[in-house]
Amino acid sequence: MRKLITLMTFMTAFVLLSGSNAVFAQGVTTSAIEGMVFDYNNVPIPNANVVAVHEPSGTRYGTVTREDGRFNLPNVRTGGPYTVTASHVGFESDAIADLRLALGESRTLVFMLVETGMILDEVVVLGRIDPIMNADRTGAATNLSSDNIRQMPTISRTIEDFTRMSPLSNGSSFAGRDNRFNNYTIDGNIYNNNFGLGSAQFAGSNPISMDAIEEIQINIAPFDVRQGGFTGANVNAITRSGTNQYRAS
């Protein structure tokens, strides 16, 4: 009986460890929205409805605020534009429109709801978030949106035509490291030339057509526990998703 229990314990540990490795092998393929909802007196509003709508496809993501007024919308589609609306019974709704999310980004939003019937003077706050130096940055990274990919010329029709936009790139080498120390993921799946079949980054040719790429993220030193297994660069790409409009290339 003791031997049977020991064997079962070993098998359980093996399954857990195998599952853990599978999780860390995946890359980041989505974005996220988080933030807080307040009333006019800066008091957090619990149980407020927060809905984000991806306008091109009509995809909706919804949640409610917690006791401290905070909310999280993880694993939302990259790109946009999004319209995010916060509402609660007895309050006028507040909305943020034309919101665009980059791959792997977690955007922080703040909503202020006014009680129904109150008329307040308009307050205009002008400012911007520095795209390089801000608290949401997780290390040296370059994001190429779908608009950047469509506008950039590509001669060889390879991903290297786009990763060269990183200031730390030299062909398929990043930060002076050999390309064998890079990690390429497409929709979370790893595409590396681990066996050194030829001198190219990929064995044979590109694993996917560049027309199918939605967004590319080049990370050099991210402070993100979800991304690892490289000392050169982590090139994270996702494929395109459909919308409600007919298009072709």
N, C-alpha and C positions, 0 to 999 in steps of 0.2 A: 504493500500500500504506500509506503514512504517513497519507494522508487517511482511509482506512478505519479504521485503528487509532484515530485521533483521534475519529472519529464514534462508534465503539464505546465509547470511554472517556467521552465526553460522555453517551451514553445510559445507561451504567451509573451515573454520578453522579446523573443525573436520577431514576432509579428509586430509588436509595438515599435521596435527599433526600425524594422523595415518600413513601416508606415511613416515614421518620422523622417527617414531619408527621402521618401517620395515627396513629402511636403516641401522640404527645403530645396528640392531639385527644380521646383517650378519658379517661374518669374512673375513679375507684376504685370497684369494684363488689363487692369481697370483703374478708375479714379475713385475719389471719395469726396463727400461733402459733410462738414460738421459745423457746429456753431451753437448759438444761444438765442433764446427768445425772451425779451424783457417787456415790461409795461412802461408807461411814461415816467414812472417814479423809479426806474431802474430795478424793479423787483422781478426776479425770474418767474416765468409763467409755466407751470407744469401742465402736462396733457394737452399742449397745443399741437395742432396738426401741421406737419411740414411735408409738402409735396413738391418734388422736382420733376419737371416734364421735359424730355428730350424732344425739342420741337420738330426736327426733320423726320423722326419716326413715330412720334406720339407715345414713346415709352414713358411710363410713370413710375416713380419711386417714392414711397411714402413712409413716414414714421411719426411718432409723437415724442414730445419732450419729456425728460425725466423730472424728478422733484426739483433739481437745481436749474431747470430751464435749458439744459443741454440736449442736443440731439446728434445722431450720427446716421449718415446714409452711405454705407460702404458698398464697394463693388458696383459702381455705376459706370455707364459707357463713357469712354473718353470723347473729347470733341464737344460739340454743341451746335447751336446755342441752347442753353437750358433756361427755363423760367422756374424759379423756386419761390413758393408761396407759403407763408406762415399765417395760420388763422386760429381763432379761439372764440367760443361763444361769448358775446358781450363786448368783443373787440373788433375793430376794423382790421381787415387783412393787410398784410405788408408783403410786397413781392419784389424780387430782384430778377431782372430780365437780361437777356443777351449774355449769359454766363457761359464761358468756354473752359473746359477742363483739359489739362495736359495729362499724358500717360503717367501714371504713378503719383499724380498730384492729389493732395488732400486740402481742399479749399475751405477756409473758415469764413462763415457768414454770421452776421449779427442782425436780428430783427427787433424792431420796437413797435409794439402794438398799442394803439390808442383806443381808449374806451369809446364805445359807440355814443355819438352825440357831442363829443368834444371837438372843438375846432381850434387848431393850433396854427401858429405862424410858421411859414416855411423856413427851414434851417438848411443851408447849403454848406457842405463840407467838401473842400477841394483837396485832393492829394492822390498819391499813387504809391503802389508797392514796388520797391526796387526789384527788378527781375533777377538780380544777381545776389544782392546782400539782403536777405530777409530770413525770418525765423522758420519759414516752411522749406527752405532749401536743405537737402540732405547730402551735401557734398558736391564736388565738381561734376556737373551733368549738362548735357545739351539735349534739348527736345526739338524734334522736327515734326511739325503738324502735317496734316494731309495737304494743306495749302502749300506749305514749303516744299513737300515732295513733288507736287504737280508743277510747281513753277521752276524747279531746279533742272538744269540740263543734265542728261545722263548719256554717256557715250557707250560704255560697256554694259549698261543696264544691270549693274550689280549694286549690292548694298554699300560697297565702298565708295560709290559716287556720292553717297549721302552722308556716310559717317565721316568723310573728310571735313565736314563743317565743324567738327569738334576741334578746338585749338590745340589739343594734345595728340592729334592723330597724324600718322605718317604712313599712308597706305592702309594696310591692315594692322599696323603696329600702333599702340597707344602708350603714351608716357614712357617711351623707350623700351617697352617689353615686346618680346617675340609674340607673333600672333597665336601661337599655341597656348599662351596664357590668357587669351580672351575667352569670354563666355557669351555665345550667341543664343538667344531664345526667341522663338516665334510662337505667340499665343501660349507662353509658358513652357513650350517644349524645347529641349536643348538640341542645337544643330552645330556641333563642333567637329573639327577634323582631328579627333583624338589620336588616330593612328598615324598621322603624318602622311596621308596618301596624296603626294604631290606637294607643291609649295604654296598652294592657294589656301585661303581661309576655310573654304568648304571642299569636301572631297568630290571632285568632278565638276560641279557647277553650282549655281544658286539653288537652294532647296525650294524656292518659291518665286513666282513672278513678282516683279516690283509693282505691277499694276494692282496686286492684291494687298499691298501694304497700306495700312491706315495711318500709323504713327510710329516713329522710331525714337528711342531714348538711349543716349550714350552716357553711361555712368562710369566715372573713373574711380572715385573713392566714396561710395554712398554710405551714410550712417543708417542703413536700413537692414534690419535682421532678415528680411525676406530675400535679399540679394547677396550672393556670395559665390565662392568657388572660382575666383579669378584674381589675378594680380595685374592684369593689363586693363581691360575694359569689359564692362557688361553691356552688350548691345541688346536692348530689349525692344522687340517689335511686335505689333499686333496686326491682324488682318482686318480688312474692311468689313463693315456690316451694312446691311441694306437700309434704305429709307422708304418713304411712301411716294417717292418720285422716281420715274423711269429715267435711267441714265445709262450711257455706254461710253466706252473709250476706244 
